[in-house]
Amino acid sequence: MFVDCVEISVTSGKGGAGCVSFRREKFVMEGGPDGGDGGDGGDIVFKVDSNSDTLSAFRGKKHYKAQNGAPGGPKNCSGKRGQDLIISIPPGTQIFNSGTGELLCDLIESGTQTTLLKGGKGGLGNVRFKSASKQRPTYAQKGMAGASLNLRLELKLIAHVGLVGFPNAGKSTLISVLSNARPKIAPYAFTTLIPNLGVVQAGQFQEFVMADIPGIISGASAGKGLGLDFLRHLERTKFLLFVLDTTHDIHEQYTQLRHELAHFSSALAQRDFGVALNKMDAGQVPEFHAPNARFVLPISAATTENTGQLLQLLVQALQLS
């Protein structure tokens, strides 16, 4: 199941308590304090794992806690540090403070890791409090408590090309033709309910990632349909490809799609883009012009007509963007 938004709570480990102890050895008169320090609590660490592409691993578990530090021991033995809790997340995950909405970190590159919460410090043993006036301290510090935080994890897919279009415009068919993706394809609207990623081979040593975003409807940027759930995935794409259905009014489709993108994100509205006029096999393609578009190309994803030319135009556009 594709999951791109979850809420979890994390807690770093508590520091171990310091030890109160005194030397007890044969032939040692009035042995002094020798209580060791407690170990620090474990940290909460997030690490980007390229082997995962959704947040579905978090569905069955909401609470995550690092290991506590061990208490100190006699003979100046320090407690063992608590083990860090390393939480794996897919590339493109943003971590928010769910209480304030603050963006804490944005993790994109595979292998990147960040320490979000430090573990509590271990308490000092009684040997630390020995002085000329206090040669027999009978107290030690408690370990400090770990920190807790409620988080919201949001995934934004990372792709070079994002397909934008209304339901049943032929986006799924197009990505299945150009890439290794095999989405569900059917002759009715809203077939695609989750984003699909596909790797497109553009030559022997060149490839790029294409994302098929579920169909946008009018009002998506205001929360209608699944718009808000999936429009954010387009923010990571380098180039947008508008897929327009030539069996309907393409000017109205284009105008509404541009409006939804601009209403959702002004930066997204400025992204480089091209236009594919799909379903040219169904009849005559009307004349169409899109200002600032890299290209406008009639295609048929169903018969693959002009899809080879589209691929070359996408490669050129990605090199220029």
C-alpha positions in Angstrom: 0.0 0.0 0.0 1.2 3.5 -0.9 1.5 5.6 2.2 2.9 9.1 2.0 1.9 10.8 5.3 2.0 9.4 8.8 2.1 10.8 12.4 4.4 9.2 15.0 5.9 10.0 18.4 9.5 9.6 19.2 11.4 9.6 22.6 15.1 9.6 23.1 16.6 7.4 25.8 16.9 8.4 29.5 20.3 8.8 31.0 21.4 6.2 33.6 21.7 7.1 37.2 25.0 7.7 38.9 26.2 5.2 41.4 26.8 5.7 45.2 29.6 3.4 46.2 32.6 3.2 48.5 35.8 1.2 48.2 35.7 -2.0 50.3 39.1 -3.7 50.0 41.2 -5.6 52.4 43.9 -3.5 54.1 42.4 -0.3 52.7 41.3 1.8 55.6 38.3 4.1 55.1 38.1 3.7 51.3 36.8 6.7 49.5 33.9 7.0 47.1 34.1 5.1 43.8 30.6 5.4 42.3 30.7 5.6 38.5 28.6 7.8 36.1 25.5 6.6 34.4 25.5 6.2 30.6 23.8 8.6 28.2 20.5 7.7 26.7 20.3 6.7 23.0 19.5 9.3 20.3 16.7 9.3 17.8 18.3 9.2 14.3 16.5 9.3 10.9 18.4 7.7 8.0 17.4 7.8 4.3 17.1 4.3 2.8 16.8 4.1 -1.0 15.4 0.6 -0.7 12.1 2.0 0.5 9.7 4.3 -1.4 6.7 4.7 0.9 6.0 5.3 4.6 3.9 2.1 4.9 6.4 0.6 7.5 5.0 3.1 10.0 1.4 2.1 9.7 1.5 -0.6 12.4 3.6 1.3 14.9 3.2 4.9 16.2 5.6 5.1 19.2 9.4 4.9 18.9 11.8 5.0 21.8 15.6 4.8 22.0 17.3 2.7 24.7 18.0 4.1 28.1 21.5 4.5 29.5 22.7 1.9 32.0 23.3 3.1 35.6 26.9 3.6 36.9 28.6 0.9 38.9 31.1 0.6 41.8 34.9 0.8 41.2 34.4 3.9 39.0 32.6 1.8 36.3 30.5 4.0 34.0 27.2 2.8 32.7 26.8 1.7 29.1 25.4 4.3 26.7 21.9 3.5 25.4 21.7 2.3 21.8 20.6 4.9 19.3 17.3 4.2 17.5 17.9 4.5 13.7 14.6 5.0 11.8 14.8 4.4 8.1 12.8 6.6 5.8 12.5 6.8 1.9 14.3 9.6 0.0 12.2 12.8 -0.2 10.7 12.6 3.3 10.0 15.8 5.2 9.8 15.7 9.0 7.5 18.2 10.7 6.7 19.0 14.3 3.1 18.0 14.2 2.3 20.4 17.1 3.7 23.6 15.5 3.9 22.6 11.8 7.6 23.6 11.8 9.7 21.8 9.1 12.5 20.1 11.1 14.4 18.5 8.2 14.0 17.6 4.6 15.9 14.4 3.7 16.6 13.7 0.1 19.9 12.0 -0.6 20.3 8.3 0.0 22.4 7.5 3.1 21.8 10.9 4.7 21.1 10.8 8.4 20.2 13.3 11.0 20.0 13.2 14.8 16.6 14.6 15.7 16.6 14.1 19.5 19.6 13.7 21.7 19.5 11.2 24.6 19.4 12.3 28.2 22.8 12.8 29.9 23.8 10.2 32.4 24.0 11.2 36.1 27.3 11.7 37.9 28.5 9.1 40.4 29.4 10.1 44.0 33.1 10.0 43.2 32.5 13.3 41.2 31.4 15.1 44.4 34.4 14.2 46.5 36.3 17.2 47.9 38.4 18.2 50.8 35.4 19.2 52.8 33.2 16.3 51.5 35.3 13.2 51.5 32.3 10.9 51.9 29.5 12.1 49.6 26.5 9.8 49.9 24.6 11.1 46.9 24.8 10.9 43.1 22.9 12.4 40.2 19.9 10.9 38.6 20.0 10.6 34.8 18.3 13.2 32.7 15.0 12.3 31.0 15.0 11.8 27.2 13.1 14.3 25.0 9.8 13.5 23.3 8.3 14.9 20.1 5.2 14.3 18.0 6.1 14.2 14.3 4.4 14.2 11.0 6.3 12.5 8.1 5.4 13.6 4.6 6.8 11.9 1.5 7.3 13.9 -1.7 8.3 11.6 -4.6 11.6 12.5 -6.3 11.2 12.4 -10.1 12.6 14.2 -13.2 9.3 14.3 -15.1 5.9 14.6 -13.5 2.8 13.9 -15.6 -0.1 16.3 -15.0 -3.6 15.8 -16.4 -7.2 15.2 -15.7 -8.5 11.7 -15.0 -8.6 9.4 -18.1 -6.2 11.7 -20.0 -4.0 8.7 -20.7 -1.2 9.3 -18.2 -1.0 5.7 -17.0 -0.9 4.4 -20.6 1.9 6.9 -21.4 4.1 6.0 -18.5 3.6 2.3 -19.2 4.8 2.9 -22.8 7.8 5.1 -21.9 9.0 3.4 -18.7 9.2 0.1 -16.8 6.1 1.1 -14.7 3.0 -1.1 -15.0 0.1 0.8 -13.5 -3.5 -0.2 -13.6 -5.1 0.9 -16.9 -8.8 0.9 -17.6 -11.3 2.9 -19.8 -12.8 4.9 -16.9 -11.8 7.9 -14.8 -9.8 7.7 -11.5 -8.1 4.4 -12.4 -4.9 5.7 -10.8 -5.4 6.2 -7.0 -1.7 6.3 -6.0 1.4 7.9 -7.7 3.4 5.6 -9.9 7.1 5.9 -10.6 8.8 4.5 -13.7 12.4 4.5 -14.9 12.7 5.6 -18.5 15.6 4.4 -20.6 16.7 7.2 -22.9 19.7 5.6 -24.4 22.3 3.0 -23.5 23.7 5.1 -20.6 21.0 7.6 -19.9 17.8 7.2 -17.9 15.4 9.4 -15.9 12.5 8.9 -13.5 8.9 9.7 -14.5 6.0 10.1 -12.0 2.3 9.5 -12.9 0.3 11.6 -10.4 -3.4 10.6 -9.9 -5.7 12.8 -12.0 -6.2 16.3 -10.8 -9.8 17.7 -10.8 -11.0 21.3 -10.7 -10.6 22.5 -7.1 -7.9 20.0 -6.2 -5.7 22.8 -4.8 -8.5 23.7 -2.4 -8.8 20.1 -1.2 -11.3 18.5 -3.6 -10.7 14.9 -4.5 -7.2 13.6 -3.9 -5.6 16.9 -5.1 -3.9 18.0 -1.9 -2.7 14.5 -1.1 -0.8 14.2 -4.4 -0.1 17.7 -5.7 2.8 17.9 -3.3 4.6 15.1 -5.2 4.9 17.4 -8.2 7.1 19.8 -6.1 10.0 17.5 -6.4 9.9 17.1 -10.2 12.3 19.0 -12.4 10.0 19.1 -15.4 6.2 18.9 -15.9 4.5 17.2 -18.8 0.8 18.3 -19.3 -1.1 15.4 -20.8 -4.3 16.7 -22.5 -7.1 14.6 -23.8 -7.9 15.8 -27.4 -11.4 14.2 -27.3 -12.3 17.1 -24.9 -11.7 20.8 -24.8 -7.9 21.0 -24.5 -7.8 24.8 -23.9 -10.2 24.4 -20.9 -8.1 21.5 -19.5 -4.9 23.4 -19.8 -6.3 26.5 -18.2 -7.7 24.6 -15.3 -4.6 22.6 -14.7 -2.4 25.8 -14.7 -4.8 27.4 -12.3 -4.7 24.5 -9.9 -0.9 24.4 -9.9 -0.6 28.1 -9.4 -3.1 28.1 -6.6 -1.2 25.2 -4.9 2.3 26.6 -5.3 3.6 29.7 -7.1 7.0 28.0 -7.5 5.4 25.0 -9.1 3.6 27.2 -11.6 7.0 28.5 -12.7 8.4 25.0 -13.4 9.6 24.2 -16.9 6.9 22.2 -18.8 5.9 20.7 -22.1 2.5 19.6 -23.5 1.5 16.3 -24.9 -1.8 16.3 -26.8 -2.9 12.7 -26.3 -5.4 10.5 -28.2 -4.5 11.8 -31.6 -5.7 8.4 -33.0 -9.2 9.3 -32.0 -9.6 12.1 -34.5 -8.2 15.4 -35.7 -6.0 17.3 -33.2 -7.1 20.9 -32.7 -4.5 23.7 -33.0 -3.0 24.6 -29.6 -0.4 27.0 -28.3 1.0 27.1 -24.8 3.1 30.2 -23.9 6.6 29.3 -22.5 6.1 25.6 -23.1 9.3 23.8 -24.2 7.2 21.9 -26.8 3.7 21.0 -27.8 3.4 17.6 -29.4 0.4 15.5 -30.5 0.8 11.8 -29.5 -1.1 8.6 -29.1 -0.1 6.7 -26.0 -2.4 3.8 -27.1 -0.7 3.3 -30.5 2.7 4.7 -29.4 2.6 7.2 -32.3 5.1 10.1 -31.7 6.1 8.7 -28.3 9.6 8.2 -29.5 9.8 11.8 -30.5 8.3 12.8 -27.1 11.0 10.9 -25.4 13.7 12.8 -27.2 12.1 16.1 -26.4 11.9 15.2 -22.7 15.6 14.4 -22.7 16.5 17.7 -24.3 14.2 19.6 -21.9 15.8 17.9 -18.9 19.3 18.9 -20.1 18.1 22.5 -20.5 16.1 22.8 -17.2 
